[in-house]
Amino acid sequence: EETSYGLALFPEHIDVSALTPGRQAGTTWAASGPPPEDDRHPGVEYDPTQPLFGQLGKDARQASAERGETGLNHLVEELAGRILQFLADG
């Protein structure tokens, strides 16, 4: 979802073409390497050769500005409703 929000808000900073396989482990990780197996989150891809390296959640290759706009509109409506309710109760 974050990639869709980024495409909706600041598309000039989002490069979905970077979501490709082929990174090299030696140039991806710090000198200490990846975290130990028992410290890894189960939903994150830790293999730098995979296109979804470092991602958690939905596949960012499916992101779109339209999806981001829909989510942001829902967020703004929900937040505005809560603020109005707070002011009415206050």
Phi and psi restraints in degrees (range 20) as a CNS / XPLOR table:
assign (resid 1 and name C) (resid 2 and name N)
       (resid 2 and name CA) (resid 2 and name C) 1.0 -59.8 20.0 2
assign (resid 2 and name N) (resid 2 and name CA)
       (resid 2 and name C) (resid 3 and name N) 1.0 -37.0 20.0 2
assign (resid 2 and name C) (resid 3 and name N)
       (resid 3 and name CA) (resid 3 and name C) 1.0 -66.6 20.0 2
assign (resid 3 and name N) (resid 3 and name CA)
       (resid 3 and name C) (resid 4 and name N) 1.0 -38.6 20.0 2
assign (resid 3 and name C) (resid 4 and name N)
       (resid 4 and name CA) (resid 4 and name C) 1.0 -64.3 20.0 2
assign (resid 4 and name N) (resid 4 and name CA)
       (resid 4 and name C) (resid 5 and name N) 1.0 -40.7 20.0 2
assign (resid 4 and name C) (resid 5 and name N)
       (resid 5 and name CA) (resid 5 and name C) 1.0 -62.2 20.0 2
assign (resid 5 and name N) (resid 5 and name CA)
       (resid 5 and name C) (resid 6 and name N) 1.0 -43.2 20.0 2
assign (resid 5 and name C) (resid 6 and name N)
       (resid 6 and name CA) (resid 6 and name C) 1.0 -61.7 20.0 2
assign (resid 6 and name N) (resid 6 and name CA)
       (resid 6 and name C) (resid 7 and name N) 1.0 -41.8 20.0 2
assign (resid 6 and name C) (resid 7 and name N)
       (resid 7 and name CA) (resid 7 and name C) 1.0 -64.2 20.0 2
assign (resid 7 and name N) (resid 7 and name CA)
       (resid 7 and name C) (resid 8 and name N) 1.0 -32.9 20.0 2
assign (resid 7 and name C) (resid 8 and name N)
       (resid 8 and name CA) (resid 8 and name C) 1.0 -76.0 20.0 2
assign (resid 8 and name N) (resid 8 and name CA)
       (resid 8 and name C) (resid 9 and name N) 1.0 -38.2 20.0 2
assign (resid 8 and name C) (resid 9 and name N)
       (resid 9 and name CA) (resid 9 and name C) 1.0 -92.4 20.0 2
assign (resid 9 and name N) (resid 9 and name CA)
       (resid 9 and name C) (resid 10 and name N) 1.0 -41.5 20.0 2
assign (resid 9 and name C) (resid 10 and name N)
       (resid 10 and name CA) (resid 10 and name C) 1.0 -147.8 20.0 2
assign (resid 10 and name N) (resid 10 and name CA)
       (resid 10 and name C) (resid 11 and name N) 1.0 69.6 20.0 2
assign (resid 10 and name C) (resid 11 and name N)
       (resid 11 and name CA) (resid 11 and name C) 1.0 -60.2 20.0 2
assign (resid 11 and name N) (resid 11 and name CA)
       (resid 11 and name C) (resid 12 and name N) 1.0 -24.4 20.0 2
assign (resid 11 and name C) (resid 12 and name N)
       (resid 12 and name CA) (resid 12 and name C) 1.0 -66.9 20.0 2
assign (resid 12 and name N) (resid 12 and name CA)
       (resid 12 and name C) (resid 13 and name N) 1.0 -13.7 20.0 2
assign (resid 12 and name C) (resid 13 and name N)
       (resid 13 and name CA) (resid 13 and name C) 1.0 -104.1 20.0 2
assign (resid 13 and name N) (resid 13 and name CA)
       (resid 13 and name C) (resid 14 and name N) 1.0 1.4 20.0 2
assign (resid 13 and name C) (resid 14 and name N)
       (resid 14 and name CA) (resid 14 and name C) 1.0 -110.0 20.0 2
assign (resid 14 and name N) (resid 14 and name CA)
       (resid 14 and name C) (resid 15 and name N) 1.0 124.8 20.0 2
assign (resid 14 and name C) (resid 15 and name N)
       (resid 15 and name CA) (resid 15 and name C) 1.0 -121.7 20.0 2
assign (resid 15 and name N) (resid 15 and name CA)
       (resid 15 and name C) (resid 16 and name N) 1.0 87.3 20.0 2
assign (resid 15 and name C) (resid 16 and name N)
       (resid 16 and name CA) (resid 16 and name C) 1.0 -68.0 20.0 2
assign (resid 16 and name N) (resid 16 and name CA)
       (resid 16 and name C) (resid 17 and name N) 1.0 -16.0 20.0 2
assign (resid 16 and name C) (resid 17 and name N)
       (resid 17 and name CA) (resid 17 and name C) 1.0 -69.3 20.0 2
assign (resid 17 and name N) (resid 17 and name CA)
       (resid 17 and name C) (resid 18 and name N) 1.0 -13.7 20.0 2
assign (resid 17 and name C) (resid 18 and name N)
       (resid 18 and name CA) (resid 18 and name C) 1.0 -75.5 20.0 2
assign (resid 18 and name N) (resid 18 and name CA)
       (resid 18 and name C) (resid 19 and name N) 1.0 -11.5 20.0 2
assign (resid 18 and name C) (resid 19 and name N)
       (resid 19 and name CA) (resid 19 and name C) 1.0 -82.7 20.0 2
assign (resid 19 and name N) (resid 19 and name CA)
       (resid 19 and name C) (resid 20 and name N) 1.0 69.4 20.0 2
assign (resid 19 and name C) (resid 20 and name N)
       (resid 20 and name CA) (resid 20 and name C) 1.0 -129.8 20.0 2
assign (resid 20 and name N) (resid 20 and name CA)
       (resid 20 and name C) (resid 21 and name N) 1.0 157.0 20.0 2
assign (resid 20 and name C) (resid 21 and name N)
       (resid 21 and name CA) (resid 21 and name C) 1.0 -74.9 20.0 2
assign (resid 21 and name N) (resid 21 and name CA)
       (resid 21 and name C) (resid 22 and name N) 1.0 165.3 20.0 2
assign (resid 21 and name C) (resid 22 and name N)
       (resid 22 and name CA) (resid 22 and name C) 1.0 115.1 20.0 2
assign (resid 22 and name N) (resid 22 and name CA)
       (resid 22 and name C) (resid 23 and name N) 1.0 5.7 20.0 2
assign (resid 22 and name C) (resid 23 and name N)
       (resid 23 and name CA) (resid 23 and name C) 1.0 -69.0 20.0 2
assign (resid 23 and name N) (resid 23 and name CA)
       (resid 23 and name C) (resid 24 and name N) 1.0 154.2 20.0 2
assign (resid 23 and name C) (resid 24 and name N)
       (resid 24 and name CA) (resid 24 and name C) 1.0 -101.4 20.0 2
assign (resid 24 and name N) (resid 24 and name CA)
       (resid 24 and name C) (resid 25 and name N) 1.0 131.2 20.0 2
assign (resid 24 and name C) (resid 25 and name N)
       (resid 25 and name CA) (resid 25 and name C) 1.0 -57.6 20.0 2
assign (resid 25 and name N) (resid 25 and name CA)
       (resid 25 and name C) (resid 26 and name N) 1.0 -37.0 20.0 2
assign (resid 25 and name C) (resid 26 and name N)
       (resid 26 and name CA) (resid 26 and name C) 1.0 -65.7 20.0 2
assign (resid 26 and name N) (resid 26 and name CA)
       (resid 26 and name C) (resid 27 and name N) 1.0 -25.1 20.0 2
assign (resid 26 and name C) (resid 27 and name N)
       (resid 27 and name CA) (resid 27 and name C) 1.0 -106.8 20.0 2
assign (resid 27 and name N) (resid 27 and name CA)
       (resid 27 and name C) (resid 28 and name N) 1.0 -1.8 20.0 2
assign (resid 27 and name C) (resid 28 and name N)
       (resid 28 and name CA) (resid 28 and name C) 1.0 -95.8 20.0 2
assign (resid 28 and name N) (resid 28 and name CA)
       (resid 28 and name C) (resid 29 and name N) 1.0 -46.3 20.0 2
assign (resid 28 and name C) (resid 29 and name N)
       (resid 29 and name CA) (resid 29 and name C) 1.0 -89.8 20.0 2
assign (resid 29 and name N) (resid 29 and name CA)
       (resid 29 and name C) (resid 30 and name N) 1.0 155.2 20.0 2
assign (resid 29 and name C) (resid 30 and name N)
       (resid 30 and name CA) (resid 30 and name C) 1.0 -63.6 20.0 2
assign (resid 30 and name N) (resid 30 and name CA)
       (resid 30 and name C) (resid 31 and name N) 1.0 171.4 20.0 2
assign (resid 30 and name C) (resid 31 and name N)
       (resid 31 and name CA) (resid 31 and name C) 1.0 -55.5 20.0 2
assign (resid 31 and name N) (resid 31 and name CA)
       (resid 31 and name C) (resid 32 and name N) 1.0 -28.9 20.0 2
assign (resid 31 and name C) (resid 32 and name N)
       (resid 32 and name CA) (resid 32 and name C) 1.0 -74.7 20.0 2
assign (resid 32 and name N) (resid 32 and name CA)
       (resid 32 and name C) (resid 33 and name N) 1.0 -13.5 20.0 2
assign (resid 32 and name C) (resid 33 and name N)
       (resid 33 and name CA) (resid 33 and name C) 1.0 83.5 20.0 2
assign (resid 33 and name N) (resid 33 and name CA)
       (resid 33 and name C) (resid 34 and name N) 1.0 -173.8 20.0 2
assign (resid 33 and name C) (resid 34 and name N)
       (resid 34 and name CA) (resid 34 and name C) 1.0 -69.6 20.0 2
assign (resid 34 and name N) (resid 34 and name CA)
       (resid 34 and name C) (resid 35 and name N) 1.0 163.6 20.0 2
assign (resid 34 and name C) (resid 35 and name N)
       (resid 35 and name CA) (resid 35 and name C) 1.0 -64.3 20.0 2
assign (resid 35 and name N) (resid 35 and name CA)
       (resid 35 and name C) (resid 36 and name N) 1.0 154.6 20.0 2
assign (resid 35 and name C) (resid 36 and name N)
       (resid 36 and name CA) (resid 36 and name C) 1.0 -60.0 20.0 2
assign (resid 36 and name N) (resid 36 and name CA)
       (resid 36 and name C) (resid 37 and name N) 1.0 152.9 20.0 2
assign (resid 36 and name C) (resid 37 and name N)
       (resid 37 and name CA) (resid 37 and name C) 1.0 -50.6 20.0 2
assign (resid 37 and name N) (resid 37 and name CA)
       (resid 37 and name C) (resid 38 and name N) 1.0 -42.6 20.0 2
assign (resid 37 and name C) (resid 38 and name N)
       (resid 38 and name CA) (resid 38 and name C) 1.0 -75.6 20.0 2
assign (resid 38 and name N) (resid 38 and name CA)
       (resid 38 and name C) (resid 39 and name N) 1.0 -6.8 20.0 2
assign (resid 38 and name C) (resid 39 and name N)
       (resid 39 and name CA) (resid 39 and name C) 1.0 -104.5 20.0 2
assign (resid 39 and name N) (resid 39 and name CA)
       (resid 39 and name C) (resid 40 and name N) 1.0 4.5 20.0 2
assign (resid 39 and name C) (resid 40 and name N)
       (resid 40 and name CA) (resid 40 and name C) 1.0 -90.2 20.0 2
assign (resid 40 and name N) (resid 40 and name CA)
       (resid 40 and name C) (resid 41 and name N) 1.0 141.8 20.0 2
assign (resid 40 and name C) (resid 41 and name N)
       (resid 41 and name CA) (resid 41 and name C) 1.0 -73.2 20.0 2
assign (resid 41 and name N) (resid 41 and name CA)
       (resid 41 and name C) (resid 42 and name N) 1.0 134.2 20.0 2
assign (resid 41 and name C) (resid 42 and name N)
       (resid 42 and name CA) (resid 42 and name C) 1.0 -65.9 20.0 2
assign (resid 42 and name N) (resid 42 and name CA)
       (resid 42 and name C) (resid 43 and name N) 1.0 -18.9 20.0 2
assign (resid 42 and name C) (resid 43 and name N)
       (resid 43 and name CA) (resid 43 and name C) 1.0 -96.6 20.0 2
assign (resid 43 and name N) (resid 43 and name CA)
       (resid 43 and name C) (resid 44 and name N) 1.0 2.8 20.0 2
assign (resid 43 and name C) (resid 44 and name N)
       (resid 44 and name CA) (resid 44 and name C) 1.0 -102.6 20.0 2
assign (resid 44 and name N) (resid 44 and name CA)
       (resid 44 and name C) (resid 45 and name N) 1.0 138.4 20.0 2
assign (resid 44 and name C) (resid 45 and name N)
       (resid 45 and name CA) (resid 45 and name C) 1.0 -84.7 20.0 2
assign (resid 45 and name N) (resid 45 and name CA)
       (resid 45 and name C) (resid 46 and name N) 1.0 116.7 20.0 2
assign (resid 45 and name C) (resid 46 and name N)
       (resid 46 and name CA) (resid 46 and name C) 1.0 -99.7 20.0 2
assign (resid 46 and name N) (resid 46 and name CA)
       (resid 46 and name C) (resid 47 and name N) 1.0 -4.3 20.0 2
assign (resid 46 and name C) (resid 47 and name N)
       (resid 47 and name CA) (resid 47 and name C) 1.0 -86.9 20.0 2
assign (resid 47 and name N) (resid 47 and name CA)
       (resid 47 and name C) (resid 48 and name N) 1.0 110.6 20.0 2
assign (resid 47 and name C) (resid 48 and name N)
       (resid 48 and name CA) (resid 48 and name C) 1.0 -66.2 20.0 2
assign (resid 48 and name N) (resid 48 and name CA)
       (resid 48 and name C) (resid 49 and name N) 1.0 -12.0 20.0 2
assign (resid 48 and name C) (resid 49 and name N)
       (resid 49 and name CA) (resid 49 and name C) 1.0 -82.1 20.0 2
assign (resid 49 and name N) (resid 49 and name CA)
       (resid 49 and name C) (resid 50 and name N) 1.0 -9.0 20.0 2
assign (resid 49 and name C) (resid 50 and name N)
       (resid 50 and name CA) (resid 50 and name C) 1.0 -90.2 20.0 2
assign (resid 50 and name N) (resid 50 and name CA)
       (resid 50 and name C) (resid 51 and name N) 1.0 146.5 20.0 2
assign (resid 50 and name C) (resid 51 and name N)
       (resid 51 and name CA) (resid 51 and name C) 1.0 -65.9 20.0 2
assign (resid 51 and name N) (resid 51 and name CA)
       (resid 51 and name C) (resid 52 and name N) 1.0 -22.9 20.0 2
assign (resid 51 and name C) (resid 52 and name N)
       (resid 52 and name CA) (resid 52 and name C) 1.0 -100.3 20.0 2
assign (resid 52 and name N) (resid 52 and name CA)
       (resid 52 and name C) (resid 53 and name N) 1.0 24.0 20.0 2
assign (resid 52 and name C) (resid 53 and name N)
       (resid 53 and name CA) (resid 53 and name C) 1.0 -51.9 20.0 2
assign (resid 53 and name N) (resid 53 and name CA)
       (resid 53 and name C) (resid 54 and name N) 1.0 130.0 20.0 2
assign (resid 53 and name C) (resid 54 and name N)
       (resid 54 and name CA) (resid 54 and name C) 1.0 81.1 20.0 2
assign (resid 54 and name N) (resid 54 and name CA)
       (resid 54 and name C) (resid 55 and name N) 1.0 1.3 20.0 2
assign (resid 54 and name C) (resid 55 and name N)
       (resid 55 and name CA) (resid 55 and name C) 1.0 -92.9 20.0 2
assign (resid 55 and name N) (resid 55 and name CA)
       (resid 55 and name C) (resid 56 and name N) 1.0 149.3 20.0 2
assign (resid 55 and name C) (resid 56 and name N)
       (resid 56 and name CA) (resid 56 and name C) 1.0 -128.9 20.0 2
assign (resid 56 and name N) (resid 56 and name CA)
       (resid 56 and name C) (resid 57 and name N) 1.0 131.1 20.0 2
assign (resid 56 and name C) (resid 57 and name N)
       (resid 57 and name CA) (resid 57 and name C) 1.0 99.9 20.0 2
assign (resid 57 and name N) (resid 57 and name CA)
       (resid 57 and name C) (resid 58 and name N) 1.0 -144.8 20.0 2
assign (resid 57 and name C) (resid 58 and name N)
       (resid 58 and name CA) (resid 58 and name C) 1.0 -69.2 20.0 2
assign (resid 58 and name N) (resid 58 and name CA)
       (resid 58 and name C) (resid 59 and name N) 1.0 154.9 20.0 2
assign (resid 58 and name C) (resid 59 and name N)
       (resid 59 and name CA) (resid 59 and name C) 1.0 -67.7 20.0 2
assign (resid 59 and name N) (resid 59 and name CA)
       (resid 59 and name C) (resid 60 and name N) 1.0 114.3 20.0 2
assign (resid 59 and name C) (resid 60 and name N)
       (resid 60 and name CA) (resid 60 and name C) 1.0 -64.4 20.0 2
assign (resid 60 and name N) (resid 60 and name CA)
       (resid 60 and name C) (resid 61 and name N) 1.0 -17.2 20.0 2
assign (resid 60 and name C) (resid 61 and name N)
       (resid 61 and name CA) (resid 61 and name C) 1.0 -69.6 20.0 2
assign (resid 61 and name N) (resid 61 and name CA)
       (resid 61 and name C) (resid 62 and name N) 1.0 -13.0 20.0 2
assign (resid 61 and name C) (resid 62 and name N)
       (resid 62 and name CA) (resid 62 and name C) 1.0 -94.6 20.0 2
assign (resid 62 and name N) (resid 62 and name CA)
       (resid 62 and name C) (resid 63 and name N) 1.0 3.2 20.0 2
assign (resid 62 and name C) (resid 63 and name N)
       (resid 63 and name CA) (resid 63 and name C) 1.0 -68.4 20.0 2
assign (resid 63 and name N) (resid 63 and name CA)
       (resid 63 and name C) (resid 64 and name N) 1.0 153.1 20.0 2
assign (resid 63 and name C) (resid 64 and name N)
       (resid 64 and name CA) (resid 64 and name C) 1.0 -152.0 20.0 2
assign (resid 64 and name N) (resid 64 and name CA)
       (resid 64 and name C) (resid 65 and name N) 1.0 153.6 20.0 2
assign (resid 64 and name C) (resid 65 and name N)
       (resid 65 and name CA) (resid 65 and name C) 1.0 -62.9 20.0 2
assign (resid 65 and name N) (resid 65 and name CA)
       (resid 65 and name C) (resid 66 and name N) 1.0 -38.0 20.0 2
assign (resid 65 and name C) (resid 66 and name N)
       (resid 66 and name CA) (resid 66 and name C) 1.0 -62.0 20.0 2
assign (resid 66 and name N) (resid 66 and name CA)
       (resid 66 and name C) (resid 67 and name N) 1.0 -43.2 20.0 2
assign (resid 66 and name C) (resid 67 and name N)
       (resid 67 and name CA) (resid 67 and name C) 1.0 -63.0 20.0 2
assign (resid 67 and name N) (resid 67 and name CA)
       (resid 67 and name C) (resid 68 and name N) 1.0 -41.1 20.0 2
assign (resid 67 and name C) (resid 68 and name N)
       (resid 68 and name CA) (resid 68 and name C) 1.0 -63.3 20.0 2
assign (resid 68 and name N) (resid 68 and name CA)
       (resid 68 and name C) (resid 69 and name N) 1.0 -42.6 20.0 2
assign (resid 68 and name C) (resid 69 and name N)
       (resid 69 and name CA) (resid 69 and name C) 1.0 -62.6 20.0 2
assign (resid 69 and name N) (resid 69 and name CA)
       (resid 69 and name C) (resid 70 and name N) 1.0 -40.6 20.0 2
assign (resid 69 and name C) (resid 70 and name N)
       (resid 70 and name CA) (resid 70 and name C) 1.0 -61.5 20.0 2
assign (resid 70 and name N) (resid 70 and name CA)
       (resid 70 and name C) (resid 71 and name N) 1.0 -46.6 20.0 2
assign (resid 70 and name C) (resid 71 and name N)
       (resid 71 and name CA) (resid 71 and name C) 1.0 -64.4 20.0 2
assign (resid 71 and name N) (resid 71 and name CA)
       (resid 71 and name C) (resid 72 and name N) 1.0 -41.8 20.0 2
assign (resid 71 and name C) (resid 72 and name N)
       (resid 72 and name CA) (resid 72 and name C) 1.0 -66.0 20.0 2
assign (resid 72 and name N) (resid 72 and name CA)
       (resid 72 and name C) (resid 73 and name N) 1.0 -39.7 20.0 2
assign (resid 72 and name C) (resid 73 and name N)
       (resid 73 and name CA) (resid 73 and name C) 1.0 -61.1 20.0 2
assign (resid 73 and name N) (resid 73 and name CA)
       (resid 73 and name C) (resid 74 and name N) 1.0 -43.0 20.0 2
assign (resid 73 and name C) (resid 74 and name N)
       (resid 74 and name CA) (resid 74 and name C) 1.0 -63.0 20.0 2
assign (resid 74 and name N) (resid 74 and name CA)
       (resid 74 and name C) (resid 75 and name N) 1.0 -43.3 20.0 2
assign (resid 74 and name C) (resid 75 and name N)
       (resid 75 and name CA) (resid 75 and name C) 1.0 -60.9 20.0 2
assign (resid 75 and name N) (resid 75 and name CA)
       (resid 75 and name C) (resid 76 and name N) 1.0 -46.2 20.0 2
assign (resid 75 and name C) (resid 76 and name N)
       (resid 76 and name CA) (resid 76 and name C) 1.0 -64.3 20.0 2
assign (resid 76 and name N) (resid 76 and name CA)
       (resid 76 and name C) (resid 77 and name N) 1.0 -43.0 20.0 2
assign (resid 76 and name C) (resid 77 and name N)
       (resid 77 and name CA) (resid 77 and name C) 1.0 -61.9 20.0 2
assign (resid 77 and name N) (resid 77 and name CA)
       (resid 77 and name C) (resid 78 and name N) 1.0 -44.4 20.0 2
assign (resid 77 and name C) (resid 78 and name N)
       (resid 78 and name CA) (resid 78 and name C) 1.0 -64.3 20.0 2
assign (resid 78 and name N) (resid 78 and name CA)
       (resid 78 and name C) (resid 79 and name N) 1.0 -45.5 20.0 2
assign (resid 78 and name C) (resid 79 and name N)
       (resid 79 and name CA) (resid 79 and name C) 1.0 -64.4 20.0 2
assign (resid 79 and name N) (resid 79 and name CA)
       (resid 79 and name C) (resid 80 and name N) 1.0 -43.6 20.0 2
assign (resid 79 and name C) (resid 80 and name N)
       (resid 80 and name CA) (resid 80 and name C) 1.0 -61.3 20.0 2
assign (resid 80 and name N) (resid 80 and name CA)
       (resid 80 and name C) (resid 81 and name N) 1.0 -41.7 20.0 2
assign (resid 80 and name C) (resid 81 and name N)
       (resid 81 and name CA) (resid 81 and name C) 1.0 -61.6 20.0 2
assign (resid 81 and name N) (resid 81 and name CA)
       (resid 81 and name C) (resid 82 and name N) 1.0 -42.0 20.0 2
assign (resid 81 and name C) (resid 82 and name N)
       (resid 82 and name CA) (resid 82 and name C) 1.0 -67.7 20.0 2
assign (resid 82 and name N) (resid 82 and name CA)
       (resid 82 and name C) (resid 83 and name N) 1.0 -39.2 20.0 2
assign (resid 82 and name C) (resid 83 and name N)
       (resid 83 and name CA) (resid 83 and name C) 1.0 -64.6 20.0 2
assign (resid 83 and name N) (resid 83 and name CA)
       (resid 83 and name C) (resid 84 and name N) 1.0 -45.7 20.0 2
assign (resid 83 and name C) (resid 84 and name N)
       (resid 84 and name CA) (resid 84 and name C) 1.0 -61.5 20.0 2
assign (resid 84 and name N) (resid 84 and name CA)
       (resid 84 and name C) (resid 85 and name N) 1.0 -39.8 20.0 2
assign (resid 84 and name C) (resid 85 and name N)
       (resid 85 and name CA) (resid 85 and name C) 1.0 -65.6 20.0 2
assign (resid 85 and name N) (resid 85 and name CA)
       (resid 85 and name C) (resid 86 and name N) 1.0 -41.3 20.0 2
assign (resid 85 and name C) (resid 86 and name N)
       (resid 86 and name CA) (resid 86 and name C) 1.0 -61.1 20.0 2
assign (resid 86 and name N) (resid 86 and name CA)
       (resid 86 and name C) (resid 87 and name N) 1.0 -44.6 20.0 2
assign (resid 86 and name C) (resid 87 and name N)
       (resid 87 and name CA) (resid 87 and name C) 1.0 -66.1 20.0 2
assign (resid 87 and name N) (resid 87 and name CA)
       (resid 87 and name C) (resid 88 and name N) 1.0 -37.0 20.0 2
assign (resid 87 and name C) (resid 88 and name N)
       (resid 88 and name CA) (resid 88 and name C) 1.0 -68.3 20.0 2
assign (resid 88 and name N) (resid 88 and name CA)
       (resid 88 and name C) (resid 89 and name N) 1.0 -34.2 20.0 2
assign (resid 88 and name C) (resid 89 and name N)
       (resid 89 and name CA) (resid 89 and name C) 1.0 -80.5 20.0 2
assign (resid 89 and name N) (resid 89 and name CA)
       (resid 89 and name C) (resid 90 and name N) 1.0 -19.2 20.0 2
